[in-house]
Amino acid sequence: MTVPASPALVQFFLRVLSARGFIAGAFLLLAAAGLYGAAQVPNDPAIARLIVADDPAARAARAFERLFPEGEHALLMLETADPLSPAALRAADELERKLAQLPHIEALSVVTLYRHAGSSGQIAADAALRIRKFATGTAMFRRAGLLGEHYLGIALELRVHSPAERDKALAAIEAVTKPFEAAGGPFTAVRRVGAPWLNAWLEAKASTASTRVMPLFGIFLIALIVVVYRSWRALAAIVLTLAAVVAMAVGLADLFGWPNTIVSALVPLTVLVTTTATLVYIHTRYLERQDDLPLREHHANALANKFLPCTASMFATAIGFAALAVSDIRPIRQMGLWTAGGLVVAWVASFTLFPALQSLLRAPTRAERASVGRLFSNFVDLWIPFTARYRWPLVGAAIFVMLCGAAALFGVPGELAPLALQTDSLAYVNPNVAVARDTREFERTNGLSVAELWLQTPAGEALQPEFLRAVETLTRHLERDPRITAVDGPTSALRWANYFETGSDQLPSNAQAWPKLAADLEQILLTEPGARDYVDVASLANVRVSIRGRGALFGGAGAMRAFVEGVWRQQQMQDAALRDVRGRVAGQGVLDDQITLRLIPSLIQSFALTATVIFFAFLFVFRSPAARMMAMIPSLFAILGAFLLMRLTGIVLNIATILIGSTVLGSTENDQIHFFYHYQEGRSSGSTTAALRHALLVAGRPIAFATLINAGGFVALTFSDMPPLRQFGVVSASAFVLALLADFTALLGALWILSRASKK
């Protein structure tokens, strides 16, 4: 087979092959540097930092946190049939005392507050009765999560400043708690609830996600290469190139300061499968040796022939991933830039290191007949007339699936809602993990959604009696809604003090009582550090009201925030003491809502930019406007078909599945660029039938192999412990198979339609 190639490129690759030893040595050093950098990459998968730092909501959250700094909060739920029995109270008291002795940990329970009210000593039967009366005399304990029908709660605050300190504190808590879980003890179970355990789990899984997935894909890849090429030398050249590329790509994170996040496992995998597909295209062309050329000249010709389509496809893919930088979601932005950088490294290695290793290892070539294979050649001869005859049904079926996929994603007004968004951050954790089950159980009974109402008063007026009275009225208004489980603010300390003194947690509503209450609160702020969590004592101009509730009962993302803001506006209009006060909802709850609300914009913006970049890549390679449009059919069919699959299987849009469009479009367009490149080679000197036959014989099998590689790589994600990555693996692998189906059906049918329209 004659391999058309640019003479200038042929000369360039002859020089590359002559320097093969130097190139291999240079990449060895670069790969070692990449491995070192990869080992230095920190883990930061915390859901609390998913929004980029320069986002207005993130800046507001940081400003709020500077005024009201807190440690990491957690809860131990000590389950027992009667949580206020003497045995349960004594065991809880013993556990709490041991926890309080640990560094950086503050513990609080019903027993602590009972002793704070003035009682001390051992918990005998009579003391247990008094504690029972104390604990059941107010709803505040249940609202705070310290008491349930069948559990006692110990609230923990971890005053830590790094993941390492947090993990050390959690290990100490575990060591103290473990003996209380023994069979025959007073507690039937000890449940762990809260962000510290969830973030620790996420960090552990984020750091090991790639190491779990990559070996599975490696086994699949090696088996496929051996079956397809039947050469250990070819296998060694491909595997060594991939190892160097992945090492350098992962090491880029250390160079640019990117941490491992919840989606970082997609970076090496995406780089790996895209690079492997490119190497398959290059090596398959290398196999088709011309009998009248020396091996080195043939090798240079093959590289020159594949340079333009491989370069166009890889750079279009890289720029497509770089387009994810428009996202306001930090892991998506970093993943896009990281992947784009890795693909640039892969492109350089594909045309330098890989041919150098092919030459050094003396990878064998085959004749065209052996490369194509008789069976595949016969299939092509039968398939081309079939697609010509059934061109309209093939294209019509593809359009129908795409319309269904668009409806599945965007919905049908009045008939079908858009594809659901992930509104629950707990869904990023494996539901079978104990801490996820425990947190979910607490969420069911107490709610986990939190809205922080930040009230900004004129300077020095945060302790004015009229203002505090208005805040208490606002608190009561919020608590009347059954979806709200707890409201804590500056007047909460007054409620507790009143309960300790009088046995009532209700504060007087008459204005005459509030000057004394304001003076009492001022004294409490001086003596009780915990009360300062709700008043900025430095300026006396900032107040925090923390509202916890069952967010799902309010509706979609942002619904609970809208409810709180609505209650605030109503109270502000009714109470003159609040007229000059600025109120807004801030904190992590706002960021959680913003993450959900920005998933669709991230999808649309990144997909539009990726599609635009790839369109211009086709414009650069192919001059026909119709060809540019036809080339997009398989990718669009695969992407919209993937969204249809998500709708049918109940998979929602989350931080991983939102990347389906850009990932699939960026990866599958490689196939169309290579197909059209060789289609034009055949079209320049033959009919449509001859051009399609040439394109399928040259690019058909590599397209099939590349699809198997892509699908196999992302299927490996189904073994991840993170639900979003598992879902991404299933959907993306299905999309690659759909793209292959469209390559051999709808694309050929569309080309037949275009060809016949051109003749007319």
C-alpha positions, 0 to 999 in steps of 0.5 A: 500500500502506498502511504501518502506523506509530506516530504518535510515531515518524512525528513523530520521523522527520519531525524527523530528515528536517528536520535532514538537513543537520546530520546528514550534516555530523555524520557526516562529522566522526565518520567522519573521526575514525573513519578517524584512529582506525582508522589508530592500531590496532596489530597483535597477531595473535600466537598466544602471546597468544590467551588473555585476560590475566587467565586463570590459565594466562596469569598462570602463564605470565607469572610463569614468563616473569618468572623465565626471560625469553627472546628470540624463538627461531628457526633457520636450516636450511642444507641440503646433502648433507653438512652436515659437509663443509669447504665447508659448515662454512666457509660456516656459520662465515662466516654465523654470524660475520656474524649475530653482528655484528648487534644484538640477535641471538645465534647458536649452531651446531656450529662455535660449540660446537666453538670453545668447546671450545678450538679456533680458526682456519680450518676446513681439511680436518683441522679439518673431520674433527675437527668431524665427530668432535665433532658426531657423538660425541653426540646432543645436537646433533641433539636441539638441532636444530643438526645433521640428516642433510642440514642444519646448524642455526644457532640464533638468539635475537632479544633484541627488545622490540617487533614493530618491533625484531623486523622490523628484526632479521629484515630484517638476518638476511635481508640477511646470509643471502641471498647464501648461497642463491645457486646454486652455493653449498655450500647447496641451500636455507636454511630459516627456522624459528620464531615470529619469522617466523610472527608477522611474517607473521601481523601483516602479513596481519592488518593487510591482511586487511580491505583485501583483502576489502572491495574485493571485497565492495564491487564485489559490493555495488555491482553488486547494488544497481544491479541491484536498485534501478536507481538511482545515488542509492539506491546513493550513499545506501547506499554513503556510509552504509556507508562512514561506519559502517565507518569509525566501527566500526573506529575504536572499536578505538582508543577501547577499546584493541583491537588487530588480531588473527587474526580482526579482519577479521571485524569490519568485514565483519560490521558491513558485511553486517549494516548493508547488510541493514538498509538493504535492508529500510529502502529496500525499504519506502521504495520502496513509496510511498503515492499519497495521501501527500507524499514526506516523510510517506511516508518517515517512515512507512516508517522508523517501520514498519521501526523496531521489527523493525530495532531488535530484530534489530540489538540482538539481533545486537549483544548476541549478539556481545557474549555472546562476551565470556564466551570466554577466548580473547582475540581472540574476546572482543575481536571480539565486543565490537568487533562489538557496538559497531560494530552500535550505531553502525550502528543509529544511522546506519541511522535518521539518516544513511541517511534524511538521505542518501535525502532529500538525494539525492532517492532515487526511489520506485516503485509497489508493483507495480514493487517486488514484480514480477510474476514474484515475485508469481506465484511467491508465489501458486504457492509458498504452496499448495506449502508447505501441501501438503508441509508435513510433508516440508519440516519433516521434512527440515529436522529430519533435517538438523539432527539430522545437523548435531548429530551431526556437531558433538557426535558419536555415543557409540561411533560417531562422534567429535565435530568435530575441534579445531584442535590445531596453531597452525601451521595458522593460517598459509598452508601455501604460505608458505615459512616455514610449509613450512620450519617444518613440515619441521622439525616432522616431523623434530624436533618443535615441541611444548614443555612447560616443567616449572617446579620450585619448591624450598625457598629456596636448594636449586636447586643441592643435589647430591641435587636436581640428581641427581634432575633428571638422572634425570628428564631421562633418563626423559623422553628414553627416550620416542621421542616426546620429541626434546629435554630441556634443564634445569640439568644440560644445561650439565654434560652439555656440559661433560663432553662437551667434557672427556671426550667423553662426554655421560653424567653419573655416577649415583652420589651421591658424584659430585654434590657436585663436579658441583653446584659445577661448575654453580655456576661455570658459572652465574657465567660462562655467561649461557646456563646461567641460562635454567634456574636462577633465580640470584636465589632458587635456588628455581626451576628450568626443564626444557624438553621438546620433542617430537612432540606429535601422537604423544601424542594430542589437546590436552593429551596431551603435558602429561599425559605430562610431569606423569605422569612427574614425579609418578612420579619425585617419588614415587620420589626423596626429593630431590623430595618438597618440590619443587612441579612444574607445566607452564607456559609457551606450550605450556600456553596452546596447549593451553588455546586448543584445549580452550576452543574448544568451551566458547566455542562453547557458551557464546556460542551459548547466550547469543546464542540466549537474547538473540534468543529474548527479542528475539522475545518482545518483538516477538511475543507468541505462544510458538509463533511464537518457536519457529518463528522459530528454525528457519531459523537452527538449520537453517543453523547445524547444516547448516554443521557438517554441511558442516564434517564432510563437507569436513574443516574443523575447529573453530578460532579462526575457525570457532568463531564460525559459530554466533554469527555466523550466528544473529546475522545470520539472525535479522534475516530471521525478525524481519522476516518475522514482523513482516509476517506478523503485519500480514497475520494481524491482518486475514486468513487464514494464506494472506493473511498468508503472501502479505503477508509474502512480498511485503513481506519476501521479496525483501529477505530474498533480497537480504540473504542474497545480501549476507551470503553475498557478503560472507563469500565474499570471505573465501575470498581471504584468505591465512589458512586459518581466515578462508578456511574461515570464509568458505566455511562461513558463506556456505553457512550463509546460503544454507541459512538462505534455503532454510529461510526459504522451505521449513521455516519456511512448512511449520511455520507451516502446521502451527501454523495447522492445529493452532490451528484444531483 
